[in-house]
Amino acid sequence: MPACQTRPVSDRESPAICAAKGCRAAAIWAVVWNNPKLHAPDREKVWVACDEHKQPLADHLAVRSFLKRVEPLRAAD
Ligand SMILES: [Zn+2]
């Protein structure tokens, strides 16, 4: 079977994929952030990340003071 076909994306059934550019790894971390210039203070944006990209994404947000927390990504049940 072809190995490099694009799989259909389903929010419900596919595992979350890392938000880092070009990364197709399964995400296991949720990087929670908020841009106070764009979002209400209680609004939470989430980037999901693989183990490799959790830190770079968190750092990217932290230097802008957008980072709220990083937590393990749990599948909704
Ligand atoms: Zn990644």
N, CA, C, O and the ligand as a Tripos MOL2 file, in Angstrom:
@<TRIPOS>MOLECULE
protein
  309   307    78     0     0
PROTEIN
NO_CHARGES

@<TRIPOS>ATOM
      1 N           0.8440   -1.1890    0.0000 N.3       1 MET1
      2 CA          0.0000    0.0000    0.0000 C.3       1 MET1
      3 C           0.8760    1.2340    0.0000 C.2       1 MET1
      4 O           1.9890    1.2010    0.5250 O.2       1 MET1
      5 N           0.3920    2.3240   -0.5810 N.am      2 PRO2
      6 CA          1.2040    3.5500   -0.6110 C.3       2 PRO2
      7 C           1.4650    4.0680    0.7940 C.2       2 PRO2
      8 O           0.5590    4.1280    1.6250 O.2       2 PRO2
      9 N           2.7020    4.4380    1.0480 N.am      3 ALA3
     10 CA          3.1000    4.7990    2.4030 C.3       3 ALA3
     11 C           2.9610    6.2860    2.6650 C.2       3 ALA3
     12 O           2.8800    6.7050    3.8200 O.2       3 ALA3
     13 N           2.9320    7.0840    1.6190 N.am      4 CYS4
     14 CA          3.0000    8.5250    1.8510 C.3       4 CYS4
     15 C           1.7440    9.2610    1.4200 C.2       4 CYS4
     16 O           1.7920   10.4620    1.1520 O.2       4 CYS4
     17 N           0.6380    8.5680    1.3510 N.am      5 GLN5
     18 CA         -0.6040    9.2730    1.0780 C.3       5 GLN5
     19 C          -1.0360   10.0640    2.3000 C.2       5 GLN5
     20 O          -0.8210    9.6520    3.4400 O.2       5 GLN5
     21 N          -1.6300   11.1720    2.0440 N.am      6 THR6
     22 CA         -2.1490   11.9750    3.1430 C.3       6 THR6
     23 C          -3.3460   11.2540    3.7410 C.2       6 THR6
     24 O          -4.2820   10.8610    3.0450 O.2       6 THR6
     25 N          -3.2820   11.1000    5.0320 N.am      7 ARG7
     26 CA         -4.4170   10.4800    5.7000 C.3       7 ARG7
     27 C          -5.5130   11.5110    5.9200 C.2       7 ARG7
     28 O          -5.2210   12.6810    6.1680 O.2       7 ARG7
     29 N          -6.7260   11.1050    5.8360 N.am      8 PRO8
     30 CA         -7.8020   12.0460    6.1740 C.3       8 PRO8
     31 C          -7.6930   12.4620    7.6350 C.2       8 PRO8
     32 O          -7.3960   11.6520    8.5130 O.2       8 PRO8
     33 N          -7.9350   13.7240    7.8650 N.am      9 VAL9
     34 CA         -7.8040   14.2380    9.2230 C.3       9 VAL9
     35 C          -9.1660   14.2500    9.8920 C.2       9 VAL9
     36 O         -10.1390   14.7840    9.3590 O.2       9 VAL9
     37 N          -9.2090   13.6700   11.0280 N.am     10 SER10
     38 CA        -10.4300   13.7260   11.8300 C.3      10 SER10
     39 C         -10.0780   14.1590   13.2350 C.2      10 SER10
     40 O          -9.2170   13.5600   13.8800 O.2      10 SER10
     41 N         -10.7270   15.1770   13.7010 N.am     11 ASP11
     42 CA        -10.4570   15.6560   15.0510 C.3      11 ASP11
     43 C         -10.8450   14.6130   16.0880 C.2      11 ASP11
     44 O         -10.2760   14.5640   17.1780 O.2      11 ASP11
     45 N         -11.7870   13.8100   15.7510 N.am     12 ARG12
     46 CA        -12.3330   12.8920   16.7480 C.3      12 ARG12
     47 C         -11.5430   11.5950   16.8360 C.2      12 ARG12
     48 O         -11.3510   11.0520   17.9240 O.2      12 ARG12
     49 N         -11.0890   11.1020   15.7030 N.am     13 GLU13
     50 CA        -10.5580    9.7440   15.7060 C.3      13 GLU13
     51 C          -9.0500    9.6730   15.5750 C.2      13 GLU13
     52 O          -8.4380    8.7150   16.0460 O.2      13 GLU13
     53 N          -8.4350   10.6690   14.9430 N.am     14 SER14
     54 CA         -6.9890   10.6230   14.7950 C.3      14 SER14
     55 C          -6.3160   11.1230   16.0550 C.2      14 SER14
     56 O          -6.8540   11.9770   16.7600 O.2      14 SER14
     57 N          -5.1510   10.5970   16.3350 N.am     15 PRO15
     58 CA         -4.3910   11.1750   17.4370 C.3      15 PRO15
     59 C          -3.9960   12.5960   17.0770 C.2      15 PRO15
     60 O          -3.8100   12.9120   15.9020 O.2      15 PRO15
     61 N          -3.8700   13.4400   18.0620 N.am     16 ALA16
     62 CA         -3.4590   14.8140   17.8200 C.3      16 ALA16
     63 C          -2.0430   14.8160   17.2590 C.2      16 ALA16
     64 O          -1.2000   14.0170   17.6680 O.2      16 ALA16
     65 N          -1.7930   15.7180   16.3210 N.am     17 ILE17
     66 CA         -0.4790   15.8180   15.6860 C.3      17 ILE17
     67 C           0.1930   17.0960   16.1730 C.2      17 ILE17
     68 O          -0.4300   18.1510   16.2920 O.2      17 ILE17
     69 N           1.4680   16.9600   16.4470 N.am     18 CYS18
     70 CA          2.2840   18.0710   16.9370 C.3      18 CYS18
     71 C           2.0810   19.3410   16.1080 C.2      18 CYS18
     72 O           2.0220   19.2870   14.8800 O.2      18 CYS18
     73 N           1.9750   20.4700   16.7850 N.am     19 ALA19
     74 CA          1.7300   21.7520   16.1230 C.3      19 ALA19
     75 C           2.9910   22.3730   15.5360 C.2      19 ALA19
     76 O           2.9070   23.3540   14.7980 O.2      19 ALA19
     77 N           4.1530   21.8200   15.8490 N.am     20 ALA20
     78 CA          5.3900   22.3830   15.3060 C.3      20 ALA20
     79 C           5.3920   22.2440   13.7850 C.2      20 ALA20
     80 O           4.9170   21.2520   13.2320 O.2      20 ALA20
     81 N           5.9390   23.2640   13.1280 N.am     21 LYS21
     82 CA          5.9340   23.3020   11.6780 C.3      21 LYS21
     83 C           6.6570   22.0840   11.0980 C.2      21 LYS21
     84 O           7.8070   21.8120   11.4400 O.2      21 LYS21
     85 N           5.9770   21.3670   10.2280 N.am     22 GLY22
     86 CA          6.5990   20.2420    9.5470 C.3      22 GLY22
     87 C           6.6630   18.9630   10.3420 C.2      22 GLY22
     88 O           7.1250   17.9420    9.8330 O.2      22 GLY22
     89 N           6.2080   18.9950   11.5800 N.am     23 CYS23
     90 CA          6.2910   17.8010   12.4150 C.3      23 CYS23
     91 C           4.9990   17.0110   12.3050 C.2      23 CYS23
     92 O           3.9040   17.5680   12.3800 O.2      23 CYS23
     93 N           5.1430   15.7090   12.1270 N.am     24 ARG24
     94 CA          3.9650   14.8540   12.0050 C.3      24 ARG24
     95 C           3.8550   13.8830   13.1700 C.2      24 ARG24
     96 O           3.0790   12.9280   13.1240 O.2      24 ARG24
     97 N           4.6310   14.1320   14.2080 N.am     25 ALA25
     98 CA          4.6200   13.2160   15.3470 C.3      25 ALA25
     99 C           3.3310   13.3760   16.1470 C.2      25 ALA25
    100 O           2.7110   14.4390   16.1650 O.2      25 ALA25
    101 N           2.9600   12.3110   16.7910 N.am     26 ALA26
    102 CA          1.7800   12.3780   17.6500 C.3      26 ALA26
    103 C           2.0570   13.3010   18.8230 C.2      26 ALA26
    104 O           3.1260   13.2500   19.4320 O.2      26 ALA26
    105 N           1.0940   14.1340   19.1280 N.am     27 ALA27
    106 CA          1.2620   15.0830   20.2290 C.3      27 ALA27
    107 C           0.9270   14.4050   21.5500 C.2      27 ALA27
    108 O          -0.0590   13.6760   21.6560 O.2      27 ALA27
    109 N           1.7500   14.6550   22.5400 N.am     28 ILE28
    110 CA          1.4970   14.1070   23.8720 C.3      28 ILE28
    111 C           1.4920   15.2000   24.9340 C.2      28 ILE28
    112 O           1.2720   14.9270   26.1140 O.2      28 ILE28
    113 N           1.7390   16.4540   24.5070 N.am     29 TRP29
    114 CA          1.7360   17.5650   25.4480 C.3      29 TRP29
    115 C           0.7790   18.6450   24.9580 C.2      29 TRP29
    116 O           0.6130   18.8440   23.7540 O.2      29 TRP29
    117 N           0.1660   19.3210   25.8810 N.am     30 ALA30
    118 CA         -0.6500   20.4810   25.5650 C.3      30 ALA30
    119 C           0.0520   21.7060   26.1240 C.2      30 ALA30
    120 O           0.2580   21.8270   27.3320 O.2      30 ALA30
    121 N           0.4170   22.6170   25.2210 N.am     31 VAL31
    122 CA          1.0570   23.8660   25.6270 C.3      31 VAL31
    123 C          -0.0450   24.9330   25.6370 C.2      31 VAL31
    124 O          -0.5720   25.3190   24.5930 O.2      31 VAL31
    125 N          -0.3720   25.3890   26.8360 N.am     32 VAL32
    126 CA         -1.5140   26.2930   27.0030 C.3      32 VAL32
    127 C          -1.0090   27.7220   27.0970 C.2      32 VAL32
    128 O          -0.1100   28.0160   27.8840 O.2      32 VAL32
    129 N          -1.5830   28.6120   26.2980 N.am     33 TRP33
    130 CA         -1.0860   29.9730   26.2610 C.3      33 TRP33
    131 C          -2.2210   30.9530   26.0170 C.2      33 TRP33
    132 O          -3.3490   30.5750   25.6980 O.2      33 TRP33
    133 N          -1.8790   32.2250   26.1780 N.am     34 ASN34
    134 CA         -2.8490   33.2980   25.9940 C.3      34 ASN34
    135 C          -2.1000   34.5580   25.6100 C.2      34 ASN34
    136 O          -1.1250   34.9360   26.2610 O.2      34 ASN34
    137 N          -2.5490   35.1950   24.5700 N.am     35 ASN35
    138 CA         -1.9850   36.4900   24.1910 C.3      35 ASN35
    139 C          -2.9130   37.5900   24.6990 C.2      35 ASN35
    140 O          -3.9870   37.8110   24.1380 O.2      35 ASN35
    141 N          -2.5000   38.2730   25.7500 N.am     36 PRO36
    142 CA         -3.3970   39.2550   26.3730 C.3      36 PRO36
    143 C          -3.7750   40.3930   25.4430 C.2      36 PRO36
    144 O          -4.7570   41.0910   25.6960 O.2      36 PRO36
    145 N          -3.0150   40.5950   24.3690 N.am     37 LYS37
    146 CA         -3.3690   41.6480   23.4180 C.3      37 LYS37
    147 C          -4.4950   41.1990   22.4770 C.2      37 LYS37
    148 O          -5.1890   42.0300   21.8910 O.2      37 LYS37
    149 N          -4.6640   39.9080   22.3410 N.am     38 LEU38
    150 CA         -5.6610   39.3770   21.4190 C.3      38 LEU38
    151 C          -6.8180   38.6770   22.1120 C.2      38 LEU38
    152 O          -7.9300   38.6120   21.5890 O.2      38 LEU38
    153 N          -6.5360   38.1610   23.2880 N.am     39 HIS39
    154 CA         -7.5060   37.2690   23.9220 C.3      39 HIS39
    155 C          -7.9320   37.7950   25.2810 C.2      39 HIS39
    156 O          -7.1710   38.4730   25.9700 O.2      39 HIS39
    157 N          -9.1370   37.4780   25.6430 N.am     40 ALA40
    158 CA         -9.5710   37.7600   27.0070 C.3      40 ALA40
    159 C          -8.6860   36.9690   27.9680 C.2      40 ALA40
    160 O          -8.1800   35.9030   27.6170 O.2      40 ALA40
    161 N          -8.5010   37.4920   29.1810 N.am     41 PRO41
    162 CA         -7.5590   36.8500   30.1130 C.3      41 PRO41
    163 C          -7.8860   35.4040   30.4380 C.2      41 PRO41
    164 O          -6.9940   34.6120   30.7440 O.2      41 PRO41
    165 N          -9.1740   35.0590   30.3710 N.am     42 ASP42
    166 CA         -9.5410   33.6860   30.7180 C.3      42 ASP42
    167 C          -9.5760   32.7640   29.5020 C.2      42 ASP42
    168 O          -9.8670   31.5740   29.6230 O.2      42 ASP42
    169 N          -9.2830   33.3140   28.3510 N.am     43 ARG43
    170 CA         -9.2570   32.5100   27.1360 C.3      43 ARG43
    171 C          -7.9640   31.7080   27.1010 C.2      43 ARG43
    172 O          -6.8930   32.2410   27.3900 O.2      43 ARG43
    173 N          -8.0560   30.4440   26.7520 N.am     44 GLU44
    174 CA         -6.8570   29.6170   26.6890 C.3      44 GLU44
    175 C          -6.7030   29.0260   25.2990 C.2      44 GLU44
    176 O          -7.5970   28.3580   24.7800 O.2      44 GLU44
    177 N          -5.5490   29.2890   24.7130 N.am     45 LYS45
    178 CA         -5.2120   28.6660   23.4410 C.3      45 LYS45
    179 C          -4.3140   27.4740   23.7320 C.2      45 LYS45
    180 O          -3.5430   27.4870   24.6920 O.2      45 LYS45
    181 N          -4.4170   26.4600   22.9110 N.am     46 VAL46
    182 CA         -3.6320   25.2530   23.1580 C.3      46 VAL46
    183 C          -2.8890   24.8600   21.8920 C.2      46 VAL46
    184 O          -3.4790   24.7320   20.8190 O.2      46 VAL46
    185 N          -1.5930   24.6740   22.0380 N.am     47 TRP47
    186 CA         -0.8140   24.0210   20.9980 C.3      47 TRP47
    187 C          -0.5030   22.6210   21.5070 C.2      47 TRP47
    188 O          -0.0620   22.4550   22.6440 O.2      47 TRP47
    189 N          -0.7260   21.6360   20.6880 N.am     48 VAL48
    190 CA         -0.3430   20.2930   21.0900 C.3      48 VAL48
    191 C           1.0280   19.9930   20.5090 C.2      48 VAL48
    192 O           1.3460   20.4300   19.4020 O.2      48 VAL48
    193 N           1.8310   19.2580   21.2430 N.am     49 ALA49
    194 CA          3.2130   19.0640   20.8360 C.3      49 ALA49
    195 C           3.7020   17.6610   21.1720 C.2      49 ALA49
    196 O           3.2600   17.0400   22.1390 O.2      49 ALA49
    197 N           4.6230   17.1840   20.3490 N.am     50 CYS50
    198 CA          5.3020   15.9340   20.6540 C.3      50 CYS50
    199 C           6.3780   16.2110   21.7130 C.2      50 CYS50
    200 O           6.6230   17.3620   22.0760 O.2      50 CYS50
    201 N           7.0010   15.1660   22.1900 N.am     51 ASP51
    202 CA          7.9940   15.3280   23.2440 C.3      51 ASP51
    203 C           9.1500   16.2310   22.7930 C.2      51 ASP51
    204 O           9.6820   17.0160   23.5770 O.2      51 ASP51
    205 N           9.5230   16.1060   21.5270 N.am     52 GLU52
    206 CA         10.6580   16.8710   21.0050 C.3      52 GLU52
    207 C          10.3610   18.3640   20.9250 C.2      52 GLU52
    208 O          11.2420   19.1880   21.1730 O.2      52 GLU52
    209 N           9.1420   18.7080   20.5850 N.am     53 HIS53
    210 CA          8.8140   20.1170   20.3300 C.3      53 HIS53
    211 C           8.1010   20.8150   21.4800 C.2      53 HIS53
    212 O           7.8190   22.0110   21.4100 O.2      53 HIS53
    213 N           7.8120   20.0680   22.5330 N.am     54 LYS54
    214 CA          7.1670   20.7000   23.6880 C.3      54 LYS54
    215 C           7.9780   21.9010   24.1750 C.2      54 LYS54
    216 O           7.4320   22.9870   24.3710 O.2      54 LYS54
    217 N           9.2810   21.7010   24.3700 N.am     55 GLN55
    218 CA         10.1100   22.7590   24.9400 C.3      55 GLN55
    219 C          10.2840   23.9520   23.9950 C.2      55 GLN55
    220 O          10.1070   25.0940   24.4200 O.2      55 GLN55
    221 N          10.6300   23.7110   22.7150 N.am     56 PRO56
    222 CA         10.7460   24.8630   21.8080 C.3      56 PRO56
    223 C           9.4610   25.6820   21.7160 C.2      56 PRO56
    224 O           9.5090   26.9120   21.6990 O.2      56 PRO56
    225 N           8.3160   25.0100   21.6570 N.am     57 LEU57
    226 CA          7.0530   25.7470   21.5810 C.3      57 LEU57
    227 C           6.8000   26.5130   22.8710 C.2      57 LEU57
    228 O           6.3710   27.6660   22.8400 O.2      57 LEU57
    229 N           7.0630   25.8760   23.9990 N.am     58 ALA58
    230 CA          6.8690   26.5430   25.2890 C.3      58 ALA58
    231 C           7.8150   27.7380   25.4040 C.2      58 ALA58
    232 O           7.4160   28.8020   25.8780 O.2      58 ALA58
    233 N           9.0560   27.5690   24.9770 N.am     59 ASP59
    234 CA         10.0300   28.6630   25.0360 C.3      59 ASP59
    235 C           9.5920   29.8290   24.1540 C.2      59 ASP59
    236 O           9.6920   30.9920   24.5440 O.2      59 ASP59
    237 N           9.1060   29.4970   22.9630 N.am     60 HIS60
    238 CA          8.6350   30.5090   22.0180 C.3      60 HIS60
    239 C           7.5610   31.3810   22.6700 C.2      60 HIS60
    240 O           7.5490   32.6000   22.5000 O.2      60 HIS60
    241 N           6.6690   30.7450   23.4100 N.am     61 LEU61
    242 CA          5.6010   31.4840   24.0860 C.3      61 LEU61
    243 C           6.1060   32.1770   25.3460 C.2      61 LEU61
    244 O           5.6850   33.2860   25.6720 O.2      61 LEU61
    245 N           7.0050   31.5110   26.0400 N.am     62 ALA62
    246 CA          7.4790   32.0570   27.3160 C.3      62 ALA62
    247 C           8.2130   33.3810   27.1160 C.2      62 ALA62
    248 O           8.0640   34.2950   27.9280 O.2      62 ALA62
    249 N           9.0020   33.4980   26.0470 N.am     63 VAL63
    250 CA          9.7380   34.7500   25.8320 C.3      63 VAL63
    251 C           8.7860   35.8980   25.5390 C.2      63 VAL63
    252 O           9.1420   37.0600   25.7320 O.2      63 VAL63
    253 N           7.5950   35.5930   25.0810 N.am     64 ARG64
    254 CA          6.5780   36.6260   24.8360 C.3      64 ARG64
    255 C           5.6200   36.7780   26.0170 C.2      64 ARG64
    256 O           4.6650   37.5530   25.9680 O.2      64 ARG64
    257 N           5.8980   36.0200   27.0750 N.am     65 SER65
    258 CA          5.0290   36.0260   28.2650 C.3      65 SER65
    259 C           3.6100   35.5610   27.9480 C.2      65 SER65
    260 O           2.6450   35.9930   28.5790 O.2      65 SER65
    261 N           3.5010   34.6740   26.9630 N.am     66 PHE66
    262 CA          2.1830   34.1410   26.6190 C.3      66 PHE66
    263 C           1.9320   32.7910   27.2840 C.2      66 PHE66
    264 O           0.7870   32.3510   27.3930 O.2      66 PHE66
    265 N           2.9990   32.1400   27.7250 N.am     67 LEU67
    266 CA          2.8550   30.7630   28.2090 C.3      67 LEU67
    267 C           2.1170   30.7280   29.5390 C.2      67 LEU67
    268 O           2.4370   31.4730   30.4650 O.2      67 LEU67
    269 N           1.1360   29.8600   29.6160 N.am     68 LYS68
    270 CA          0.4260   29.6710   30.8720 C.3      68 LYS68
    271 C           0.8970   28.3940   31.5660 C.2      68 LYS68
    272 O           1.2860   28.4210   32.7330 O.2      68 LYS68
    273 N           0.8610   27.2950   30.8520 N.am     69 ARG69
    274 CA          1.3380   26.0530   31.4360 C.3      69 ARG69
    275 C           1.5070   25.0060   30.3410 C.2      69 ARG69
    276 O           1.0020   25.1430   29.2260 O.2      69 ARG69
    277 N           2.2370   23.9580   30.7050 N.am     70 VAL70
    278 CA          2.3720   22.8020   29.8300 C.3      70 VAL70
    279 C           1.8540   21.6040   30.5950 C.2      70 VAL70
    280 O           2.2460   21.3690   31.7380 O.2      70 VAL70
    281 N           0.9800   20.8540   29.9710 N.am     71 GLU71
    282 CA          0.4090   19.7140   30.6730 C.3      71 GLU71
    283 C           0.3220   18.5200   29.7540 C.2      71 GLU71
    284 O           0.2680   18.6720   28.5340 O.2      71 GLU71
    285 N           0.3070   17.3300   30.3320 N.am     72 PRO72
    286 CA          0.1850   16.1280   29.4940 C.3      72 PRO72
    287 C          -1.1450   16.1600   28.7310 C.2      72 PRO72
    288 O          -2.1880   16.5150   29.2800 O.2      72 PRO72
    289 N          -1.0750   15.7880   27.4780 N.am     73 LEU73
    290 CA         -2.2770   15.7610   26.6540 C.3      73 LEU73
    291 C          -3.0040   14.4460   26.9040 C.2      73 LEU73
    292 O          -2.4430   13.3620   26.7440 O.2      73 LEU73
    293 N          -4.2240   14.5670   27.2890 N.am     74 ARG74
    294 CA         -5.0130   13.3580   27.5180 C.3      74 ARG74
    295 C          -6.0990   13.2830   26.4630 C.2      74 ARG74
    296 O          -6.7500   14.2760   26.1400 O.2      74 ARG74
    297 N          -6.2740   12.1100   25.9440 N.am     75 ALA75
    298 CA         -7.3500   11.9220   24.9790 C.3      75 ALA75
    299 C          -8.6850   12.1140   25.6710 C.2      75 ALA75
    300 O          -8.9040   11.6320   26.7820 O.2      75 ALA75
    301 N          -9.5590   12.8170   25.0060 N.am     76 ALA76
    302 CA        -10.8950   12.9920   25.5690 C.3      76 ALA76
    303 C         -11.6130   11.6640   25.5720 C.2      76 ALA76
    304 O         -11.5800   10.9140   24.5960 O.2      76 ALA76
    305 N         -12.2470   11.3920   26.6590 N.am     77 ASP77
    306 CA        -12.9770   10.1150   26.7080 C.3      77 ASP77
    307 C         -14.4560   10.3310   26.9940 C.2      77 ASP77
    308 O         -15.2170    9.3660   27.0690 O.2      77 ASP77
    309 ZN          6.8530   17.7180   16.9980 Zn       78 ZN78
@<TRIPOS>BOND
     1     1     2 1
     2     2     3 1
     3     3     4 2
     4     3     5 am
     5     5     6 1
     6     6     7 1
     7     7     8 2
     8     7     9 am
     9     9    10 1
    10    10    11 1
    11    11    12 2
    12    11    13 am
    13    13    14 1
    14    14    15 1
    15    15    16 2
    16    15    17 am
    17    17    18 1
    18    18    19 1
    19    19    20 2
    20    19    21 am
    21    21    22 1
    22    22    23 1
    23    23    24 2
    24    23    25 am
    25    25    26 1
    26    26    27 1
    27    27    28 2
    28    27    29 am
    29    29    30 1
    30    30    31 1
    31    31    32 2
    32    31    33 am
    33    33    34 1
    34    34    35 1
    35    35    36 2
    36    35    37 am
    37    37    38 1
    38    38    39 1
    39    39    40 2
    40    39    41 am
    41    41    42 1
    42    42    43 1
    43    43    44 2
    44    43    45 am
    45    45    46 1
    46    46    47 1
    47    47    48 2
    48    47    49 am
    49    49    50 1
    50    50    51 1
    51    51    52 2
    52    51    53 am
    53    53    54 1
    54    54    55 1
    55    55    56 2
    56    55    57 am
    57    57    58 1
    58    58    59 1
    59    59    60 2
    60    59    61 am
    61    61    62 1
    62    62    63 1
    63    63    64 2
    64    63    65 am
    65    65    66 1
    66    66    67 1
    67    67    68 2
    68    67    69 am
    69    69    70 1
    70    70    71 1
    71    71    72 2
    72    71    73 am
    73    73    74 1
    74    74    75 1
    75    75    76 2
    76    75    77 am
    77    77    78 1
    78    78    79 1
    79    79    80 2
    80    79    81 am
    81    81    82 1
    82    82    83 1
    83    83    84 2
    84    83    85 am
    85    85    86 1
    86    86    87 1
    87    87    88 2
    88    87    89 am
    89    89    90 1
    90    90    91 1
    91    91    92 2
    92    91    93 am
    93    93    94 1
    94    94    95 1
    95    95    96 2
    96    95    97 am
    97    97    98 1
    98    98    99 1
    99    99   100 2
   100    99   101 am
   101   101   102 1
   102   102   103 1
   103   103   104 2
   104   103   105 am
   105   105   106 1
   106   106   107 1
   107   107   108 2
   108   107   109 am
   109   109   110 1
   110   110   111 1
   111   111   112 2
   112   111   113 am
   113   113   114 1
   114   114   115 1
   115   115   116 2
   116   115   117 am
   117   117   118 1
   118   118   119 1
   119   119   120 2
   120   119   121 am
   121   121   122 1
   122   122   123 1
   123   123   124 2
   124   123   125 am
   125   125   126 1
   126   126   127 1
   127   127   128 2
   128   127   129 am
   129   129   130 1
   130   130   131 1
   131   131   132 2
   132   131   133 am
   133   133   134 1
   134   134   135 1
   135   135   136 2
   136   135   137 am
   137   137   138 1
   138   138   139 1
   139   139   140 2
   140   139   141 am
   141   141   142 1
   142   142   143 1
   143   143   144 2
   144   143   145 am
   145   145   146 1
   146   146   147 1
   147   147   148 2
   148   147   149 am
   149   149   150 1
   150   150   151 1
   151   151   152 2
   152   151   153 am
   153   153   154 1
   154   154   155 1
   155   155   156 2
   156   155   157 am
   157   157   158 1
   158   158   159 1
   159   159   160 2
   160   159   161 am
   161   161   162 1
   162   162   163 1
   163   163   164 2
   164   163   165 am
   165   165   166 1
   166   166   167 1
   167   167   168 2
   168   167   169 am
   169   169   170 1
   170   170   171 1
   171   171   172 2
   172   171   173 am
   173   173   174 1
   174   174   175 1
   175   175   176 2
   176   175   177 am
   177   177   178 1
   178   178   179 1
   179   179   180 2
   180   179   181 am
   181   181   182 1
   182   182   183 1
   183   183   184 2
   184   183   185 am
   185   185   186 1
   186   186   187 1
   187   187   188 2
   188   187   189 am
   189   189   190 1
   190   190   191 1
   191   191   192 2
   192   191   193 am
   193   193   194 1
   194   194   195 1
   195   195   196 2
   196   195   197 am
   197   197   198 1
   198   198   199 1
   199   199   200 2
   200   199   201 am
   201   201   202 1
   202   202   203 1
   203   203   204 2
   204   203   205 am
   205   205   206 1
   206   206   207 1
   207   207   208 2
   208   207   209 am
   209   209   210 1
   210   210   211 1
   211   211   212 2
   212   211   213 am
   213   213   214 1
   214   214   215 1
   215   215   216 2
   216   215   217 am
   217   217   218 1
   218   218   219 1
   219   219   220 2
   220   219   221 am
   221   221   222 1
   222   222   223 1
   223   223   224 2
   224   223   225 am
   225   225   226 1
   226   226   227 1
   227   227   228 2
   228   227   229 am
   229   229   230 1
   230   230   231 1
   231   231   232 2
   232   231   233 am
   233   233   234 1
   234   234   235 1
   235   235   236 2
   236   235   237 am
   237   237   238 1
   238   238   239 1
   239   239   240 2
   240   239   241 am
   241   241   242 1
   242   242   243 1
   243   243   244 2
   244   243   245 am
   245   245   246 1
   246   246   247 1
   247   247   248 2
   248   247   249 am
   249   249   250 1
   250   250   251 1
   251   251   252 2
   252   251   253 am
   253   253   254 1
   254   254   255 1
   255   255   256 2
   256   255   257 am
   257   257   258 1
   258   258   259 1
   259   259   260 2
   260   259   261 am
   261   261   262 1
   262   262   263 1
   263   263   264 2
   264   263   265 am
   265   265   266 1
   266   266   267 1
   267   267   268 2
   268   267   269 am
   269   269   270 1
   270   270   271 1
   271   271   272 2
   272   271   273 am
   273   273   274 1
   274   274   275 1
   275   275   276 2
   276   275   277 am
   277   277   278 1
   278   278   279 1
   279   279   280 2
   280   279   281 am
   281   281   282 1
   282   282   283 1
   283   283   284 2
   284   283   285 am
   285   285   286 1
   286   286   287 1
   287   287   288 2
   288   287   289 am
   289   289   290 1
   290   290   291 1
   291   291   292 2
   292   291   293 am
   293   293   294 1
   294   294   295 1
   295   295   296 2
   296   295   297 am
   297   297   298 1
   298   298   299 1
   299   299   300 2
   300   299   301 am
   301   301   302 1
   302   302   303 1
   303   303   304 2
   304   303   305 am
   305   305   306 1
   306   306   307 1
   307   307   308 2
@<TRIPOS>SUBSTRUCTURE
     1 MET1         2 RESIDUE 1 A MET
     2 PRO2         6 RESIDUE 1 A PRO
     3 ALA3        10 RESIDUE 1 A ALA
     4 CYS4        14 RESIDUE 1 A CYS
     5 GLN5        18 RESIDUE 1 A GLN
     6 THR6        22 RESIDUE 1 A THR
     7 ARG7        26 RESIDUE 1 A ARG
     8 PRO8        30 RESIDUE 1 A PRO
     9 VAL9        34 RESIDUE 1 A VAL
    10 SER10       38 RESIDUE 1 A SER
    11 ASP11       42 RESIDUE 1 A ASP
    12 ARG12       46 RESIDUE 1 A ARG
    13 GLU13       50 RESIDUE 1 A GLU
    14 SER14       54 RESIDUE 1 A SER
    15 PRO15       58 RESIDUE 1 A PRO
    16 ALA16       62 RESIDUE 1 A ALA
    17 ILE17       66 RESIDUE 1 A ILE
    18 CYS18       70 RESIDUE 1 A CYS
    19 ALA19       74 RESIDUE 1 A ALA
    20 ALA20       78 RESIDUE 1 A ALA
    21 LYS21       82 RESIDUE 1 A LYS
    22 GLY22       86 RESIDUE 1 A GLY
    23 CYS23       90 RESIDUE 1 A CYS
    24 ARG24       94 RESIDUE 1 A ARG
    25 ALA25       98 RESIDUE 1 A ALA
    26 ALA26      102 RESIDUE 1 A ALA
    27 ALA27      106 RESIDUE 1 A ALA
    28 ILE28      110 RESIDUE 1 A ILE
    29 TRP29      114 RESIDUE 1 A TRP
    30 ALA30      118 RESIDUE 1 A ALA
    31 VAL31      122 RESIDUE 1 A VAL
    32 VAL32      126 RESIDUE 1 A VAL
    33 TRP33      130 RESIDUE 1 A TRP
    34 ASN34      134 RESIDUE 1 A ASN
    35 ASN35      138 RESIDUE 1 A ASN
    36 PRO36      142 RESIDUE 1 A PRO
    37 LYS37      146 RESIDUE 1 A LYS
    38 LEU38      150 RESIDUE 1 A LEU
    39 HIS39      154 RESIDUE 1 A HIS
    40 ALA40      158 RESIDUE 1 A ALA
    41 PRO41      162 RESIDUE 1 A PRO
    42 ASP42      166 RESIDUE 1 A ASP
    43 ARG43      170 RESIDUE 1 A ARG
    44 GLU44      174 RESIDUE 1 A GLU
    45 LYS45      178 RESIDUE 1 A LYS
    46 VAL46      182 RESIDUE 1 A VAL
    47 TRP47      186 RESIDUE 1 A TRP
    48 VAL48      190 RESIDUE 1 A VAL
    49 ALA49      194 RESIDUE 1 A ALA
    50 CYS50      198 RESIDUE 1 A CYS
    51 ASP51      202 RESIDUE 1 A ASP
    52 GLU52      206 RESIDUE 1 A GLU
    53 HIS53      210 RESIDUE 1 A HIS
    54 LYS54      214 RESIDUE 1 A LYS
    55 GLN55      218 RESIDUE 1 A GLN
    56 PRO56      222 RESIDUE 1 A PRO
    57 LEU57      226 RESIDUE 1 A LEU
    58 ALA58      230 RESIDUE 1 A ALA
    59 ASP59      234 RESIDUE 1 A ASP
    60 HIS60      238 RESIDUE 1 A HIS
    61 LEU61      242 RESIDUE 1 A LEU
    62 ALA62      246 RESIDUE 1 A ALA
    63 VAL63      250 RESIDUE 1 A VAL
    64 ARG64      254 RESIDUE 1 A ARG
    65 SER65      258 RESIDUE 1 A SER
    66 PHE66      262 RESIDUE 1 A PHE
    67 LEU67      266 RESIDUE 1 A LEU
    68 LYS68      270 RESIDUE 1 A LYS
    69 ARG69      274 RESIDUE 1 A ARG
    70 VAL70      278 RESIDUE 1 A VAL
    71 GLU71      282 RESIDUE 1 A GLU
    72 PRO72      286 RESIDUE 1 A PRO
    73 LEU73      290 RESIDUE 1 A LEU
    74 ARG74      294 RESIDUE 1 A ARG
    75 ALA75      298 RESIDUE 1 A ALA
    76 ALA76      302 RESIDUE 1 A ALA
    77 ASP77      306 RESIDUE 1 A ASP
    78 ZN78       309 GROUP 0 **** ****
